[in-house]
Amino acid sequence: MFSMTTTEPITPPDMSAVSEINVAGVLISLGVGIALWLAASFVISVITKRIAEGSTFFKKPYFRWAAPALRALEHERRVQRAHTIGALLRSVVGVLISVLTSVYVLKNLNVDVAPILTSVGILGIAIGFGAQQLIRDFLAGIFITIEDQYGIGDIIETSEVVGTVEAMNLRITRVRAEDGTIWYLRNGEILRVGNRSQGTYIPPVTPPEGEADSAPQQKAGE
């Protein structure tokens, strides 16, 4: 007679190897992400420093396409533009490296990233539709900075105001008008701008007050 009640001990599968591989993958992903961030920060810092110092490296023929953004400027203005471009590059590179590192870390933790990426994509589309004006302002600020349309200290003329640029960032340009009023102009709404400091602007000649008053009287006497 054979006994049907005989049971054999069930040994759980050895998960140490799997967990060790996952931990190693997470550490490698984090290490690669940090290394990429440090390398990118170093490269951006070097480029920003050379732009701020007016290095002749970027004046070579194969950098001619970047001449509008890298041409020689006054020291203060050049430094301001270099820091703006450097901050923009750091932000973009930081977001890209963070997203990629997070995806690889989740994959090494055996998390299905496909639904997460789909949800993030849908959320990004919704935020993009809701923040169209903000994105427009930022893009306009980027091109204003790169193309050197105007900078701090320039006298500009727009459809709204004529005045001196006191501060500018990627979203707002602050202008002091001739009467002392401070105007805050959204970069995406500046459709036309004239820079009186860059060209050969000649202010209109206004006749003296005595001549301006006597001209109508003389014409009336005639």
C-alpha positions as a printed NumPy array, in Angstrom:
array([[  0.   ,   0.   ,   0.   ],
       [  1.245,   3.379,  -0.933],
       [  0.383,   6.341,   1.227],
       [ -1.163,   9.267,  -0.603],
       [ -0.557,  11.618,   2.285],
       [  3.176,  11.86 ,   1.803],
       [  4.21 ,  15.438,   1.273],
       [  7.509,  16.795,   0.223],
       [  8.795,  20.098,   1.584],
       [  8.405,  22.954,  -0.872],
       [ 11.453,  25.116,  -1.051],
       [ 10.958,  28.69 ,  -2.211],
       [ 12.941,  29.722,  -5.271],
       [ 16.199,  31.405,  -4.623],
       [ 15.51 ,  35.097,  -5.263],
       [ 18.879,  36.321,  -4.101],
       [ 20.371,  36.215,  -7.582],
       [ 17.412,  38.115,  -9.066],
       [ 17.442,  40.756,  -6.323],
       [ 21.19 ,  41.102,  -6.618],
       [ 20.916,  41.687, -10.368],
       [ 18.177,  44.291,  -9.834],
       [ 20.155,  46.139,  -7.194],
       [ 23.221,  46.115,  -9.404],
       [ 21.171,  47.432, -12.317],
       [ 19.713,  50.241, -10.198],
       [ 23.149,  51.256,  -8.945],
       [ 24.596,  51.169, -12.447],
       [ 21.713,  53.291, -13.808],
       [ 22.123,  55.86 , -11.048],
       [ 25.883,  55.929, -11.493],
       [ 25.63 ,  56.423, -15.251],
       [ 23.024,  59.164, -14.787],
       [ 25.172,  61.031, -12.259],
       [ 28.251,  60.65 , -14.45 ],
       [ 26.397,  61.994, -17.487],
       [ 25.066,  64.945, -15.464],
       [ 28.534,  65.829, -14.158],
       [ 30.064,  65.554, -17.624],
       [ 27.302,  67.64 , -19.205],
       [ 27.577,  70.28 , -16.463],
       [ 31.326,  70.507, -16.976],
       [ 30.969,  70.916, -20.75 ],
       [ 28.216,  73.54 , -20.365],
       [ 30.302,  75.438, -17.801],
       [ 33.306,  75.49 , -20.131],
       [ 31.187,  76.689, -23.063],
       [ 29.487,  79.352, -20.932],
       [ 32.827,  80.594, -19.608],
       [ 34.328,  80.846, -23.072],
       [ 31.291,  82.723, -24.393],
       [ 31.405,  85.123, -21.424],
       [ 35.116,  85.765, -21.979],
       [ 34.674,  86.294, -25.71 ],
       [ 36.927,  83.436, -26.738],
       [ 38.077,  83.388, -30.369],
       [ 37.406,  79.648, -30.521],
       [ 33.819,  80.264, -31.646],
       [ 34.896,  82.718, -34.367],
       [ 36.3  ,  79.972, -36.576],
       [ 34.646,  79.409, -39.984],
       [ 32.761,  76.261, -39.007],
       [ 31.009,  78.185, -36.195],
       [ 29.723,  80.809, -38.627],
       [ 26.168,  79.493, -38.24 ],
       [ 26.274,  80.543, -34.57 ],
       [ 27.611,  84.037, -35.239],
       [ 24.396,  85.903, -34.254],
       [ 24.503,  84.309, -30.813],
       [ 28.245,  84.419, -30.211],
       [ 29.409,  87.692, -31.732],
       [ 31.417,  90.062, -29.594],
       [ 29.313,  92.122, -27.182],
       [ 29.922,  94.382, -24.231],
       [ 31.287,  92.436, -21.271],
       [ 28.281,  92.804, -18.976],
       [ 25.79 ,  91.96 , -21.672],
       [ 27.84 ,  89.042, -22.965],
       [ 28.1  ,  87.583, -19.464],
       [ 24.344,  87.972, -18.937],
       [ 23.54 ,  86.189, -22.183],
       [ 26.093,  83.448, -21.485],
       [ 24.55 ,  82.759, -18.069],
       [ 21.052,  82.693, -19.572],
       [ 22.046,  80.211, -22.252],
       [ 23.978,  78.124, -19.709],
       [ 21.012,  77.961, -17.338],
       [ 18.73 ,  76.946, -20.213],
       [ 21.095,  74.173, -21.324],
       [ 21.476,  72.884, -17.764],
       [ 17.708,  72.744, -17.31 ],
       [ 17.11 ,  70.862, -20.569],
       [ 19.971,  68.412, -20.034],
       [ 18.977,  67.874, -16.395],
       [ 15.384,  67.008, -17.313],
       [ 16.452,  64.607, -20.084],
       [ 19.004,  62.788, -17.917],
       [ 16.563,  62.58 , -14.986],
       [ 13.814,  61.088, -17.148],
       [ 16.096,  58.529, -18.792],
       [ 17.691,  57.529, -15.481],
       [ 14.263,  57.114, -13.84 ],
       [ 13.067,  54.88 , -16.68 ],
       [ 16.095,  52.586, -16.401],
       [ 15.841,  52.447, -12.608],
       [ 12.177,  51.418, -12.815],
       [ 12.983,  48.784, -15.424],
       [ 15.667,  47.317, -13.158],
       [ 13.091,  47.221, -10.349],
       [ 10.877,  45.059, -12.604],
       [  8.29 ,  47.83 , -12.941],
       [  6.345,  47.997, -16.188],
       [  7.156,  51.487, -17.447],
       [  4.861,  51.4  , -20.492],
       [  1.689,  52.497, -18.615],
       [  3.681,  55.143, -16.747],
       [  5.107,  56.578, -19.96 ],
       [  1.651,  56.576, -21.528],
       [  0.169,  58.42 , -18.544],
       [  3.026,  60.938, -18.523],
       [  2.56 ,  61.515, -22.251],
       [ -1.158,  62.174, -21.861],
       [ -0.493,  64.467, -18.889],
       [  2.166,  66.322, -20.86 ],
       [ -0.238,  66.875, -23.755],
       [ -2.894,  68.207, -21.367],
       [ -0.408,  70.543, -19.677],
       [  0.86 ,  71.666, -23.079],
       [ -2.642,  72.638, -24.211],
       [ -3.253,  74.472, -20.946],
       [  0.072,  76.314, -20.94 ],
       [  0.38 ,  77.269, -24.594],
       [  0.947,  80.94 , -23.814],
       [  3.609,  80.131, -21.224],
       [  5.438,  77.862, -23.685],
       [  5.153,  80.568, -26.336],
       [  6.71 ,  83.125, -23.969],
       [  9.602,  80.791, -23.127],
       [ 10.325,  79.955, -26.77 ],
       [ 10.237,  83.637, -27.706],
       [ 12.614,  84.418, -24.823],
       [ 15.016,  81.723, -26.018],
       [ 15.145,  83.12 , -29.551],
       [ 15.426,  86.723, -28.313],
       [ 18.455,  85.696, -26.234],
       [ 20.129,  83.531, -28.869],
       [ 19.546,  85.977, -31.74 ],
       [ 20.637,  88.951, -29.591],
       [ 17.612,  91.04 , -30.538],
       [ 18.135,  93.241, -27.489],
       [ 19.792,  93.142, -24.088],
       [ 19.977,  94.933, -20.764],
       [ 20.666,  98.629, -21.274],
       [ 19.338,  98.794, -24.843],
       [ 16.702, 101.337, -25.82 ],
       [ 13.956,  99.463, -27.637],
       [ 10.728, 100.451, -29.331],
       [  7.759,  98.088, -29.395],
       [  4.108,  98.49 , -30.25 ],
       [  3.403,  99.205, -26.576],
       [  6.303, 101.261, -25.244],
       [  9.617, 102.978, -25.916],
       [ 12.167, 102.666, -23.155],
       [ 15.302, 101.115, -21.698],
       [ 15.551,  97.391, -20.991],
       [ 16.259,  96.943, -17.276],
       [ 15.88 ,  93.164, -16.952],
       [ 14.997,  90.225, -19.135],
       [ 14.468,  86.51 , -18.7  ],
       [ 12.89 ,  83.744, -20.721],
       [  9.319,  84.881, -19.963],
       [  9.271,  88.608, -19.167],
       [ 11.14 ,  91.686, -20.372],
       [ 11.119,  94.681, -18.005],
       [ 11.327,  98.074, -19.699],
       [ 11.488, 101.555, -18.156],
       [  9.61 , 104.008, -20.361],
       [ 10.685, 107.575, -21.   ],
       [  8.205, 108.858, -18.407],
       [  9.588, 106.5  , -15.735],
       [  6.855, 103.859, -15.956],
       [  7.991, 100.23 , -15.565],
       [  6.494,  97.965, -18.22 ],
       [  6.478,  94.16 , -18.003],
       [  6.28 ,  92.742, -21.511],
       [  5.631,  89.049, -22.123],
       [  8.133,  87.835, -24.689],
       [  5.526,  85.911, -26.656],
       [  3.478,  89.096, -27.163],
       [  6.331,  91.188, -28.575],
       [  5.501,  90.9  , -32.258],
       [  7.694,  93.777, -33.44 ],
       [ 10.671,  95.378, -31.724],
       [ 13.168,  98.003, -32.815],
       [ 16.549,  98.357, -31.106],
       [ 17.752, 101.963, -31.128],
       [ 21.052, 100.981, -29.484],
       [ 22.199,  98.564, -32.209],
       [ 21.683, 100.594, -35.353],
       [ 22.456, 104.172, -36.323],
       [ 19.353, 105.649, -34.796],
       [ 18.999, 109.422, -35.261],
       [ 16.404, 111.058, -33.008],
       [ 13.937, 113.347, -34.787],
       [ 14.843, 117.012, -34.71 ],
       [ 12.266, 119.012, -32.785],
       [ 12.179, 122.766, -33.321],
       [ 12.769, 124.998, -30.29 ],
       [  9.7  , 126.037, -28.34 ],
       [  9.952, 129.671, -29.536],
       [  9.968, 128.699, -33.198],
       [  7.19 , 126.17 , -32.683],
       [  4.971, 128.87 , -31.104],
       [  5.766, 131.576, -33.643],
       [  5.22 , 129.444, -36.725],
       [  1.416, 129.161, -36.353],
       [  1.102, 132.86 , -35.523],
       [  3.169, 133.89 , -38.539],
       [  1.097, 131.661, -40.779],
       [ -2.121, 133.172, -39.419],
       [ -0.805, 136.715, -40.079],
       [ -0.09 , 135.875, -43.679]])
